[in-house]
Amino acid sequence: MRKLSKLVTLSALLCGGLLQAAPIITSGDSIAFMGDSITQFGADQPSGYVRLVISGLKVNGIEVKPYPAGISGHKSNQMLARLKRYVLDKNPTWMTLSCGVNDVMHGSKGIELEPYKANIRQIVEQTQAAGIKVMILTATMISEDKDNPNNKKLDTYNAFLRELAAEKGCPLADLNGDMKAAIEQAGGYERGKNRMTYDGVHMDVEGNLMMAKGILKTFGLDEAMIAKAEAHWLTMPNAVRINMRHLVPKVSLQQKRQLEKIAAEKGVSLEQMLGDALGNYIKTELLNQ
């Protein structure tokens, strides 16, 4: 009777979601991030999604090695052609696959759905055959208007990715769905105003946060762990560049030369010195940190 009671209690805990499954990624694993410019910038920029994923895992005690494999402009055929060099030869534990934006966005120079399917299937099958686990990411939006022709076409590509993930047993991070939901939550599409990207395609800070959270969730991190990652991301120093195109200091020629001399003595450019000075002023005077 006591054993039965314990079984009933355990069953209730599992059904109620009180016992969280462990993440499917562990310390010592490595991740190859295959993709296009969104992934390339995601690794190059301090607040890019690739770096956020790695730091979000680390702050939760999971230390992994990244292999950035994003190249600007690349489509499914090009990713297939370089798969061996950029992923298989490195033998990572995981590969995340982000592909589809350029296949659609490049129009007549892109890749139509059927050859895209063949390319992606080969990428996944070759990677799995090498003993590497694959996480498929649905392709993010092309402009933030979900109803434009490119996004309607992209929906068919993402439908295939969802089907392939189920067929091949690949974890699926539905970033396209996450992006649409985030835009709606922020007020919906508004012509001339981007909410997740800086140009309609490439992620700004909010877009990168959305992507990173979707990937961490798919790796099995629970809400508390993702909240811990978010708290860390919010306080990362020097993670975000504030674009102030209209802020142009006006000084005399003599003052400019004096500033250039000071910068030279410091071994930095004038622009860097002024940027550092402004950053320090914001922190110490405006934010009192």
Secondary structure, 3 states (H helix, E strand, C coil): CHHHHHHHHHHHHHHCCCCCCCCCCCCCCEEEEEECHHHHHHHHCCCCHHHHHHHHHHCCCCCCEEEEEECCCCCHHHHHHCHHHHCHHHCCCEEEEECCHHHHHCHHHCCCHHHHHHHHHHHHHHHHHCCCEEEEECCCCCCCCCCCHHHHHHHHHHHHHHHHHHHHCCCEECHHHHHHHHHHHCCCCECCECCCECCCCCECHHHHHHHHHHHHHHCCCCHHHHHHHHHHHHCCCCCCCCCCCCCCCCCCHHHHHHHHHHHHHHCCCHHHHHHHHHHHHHHHHHCCC
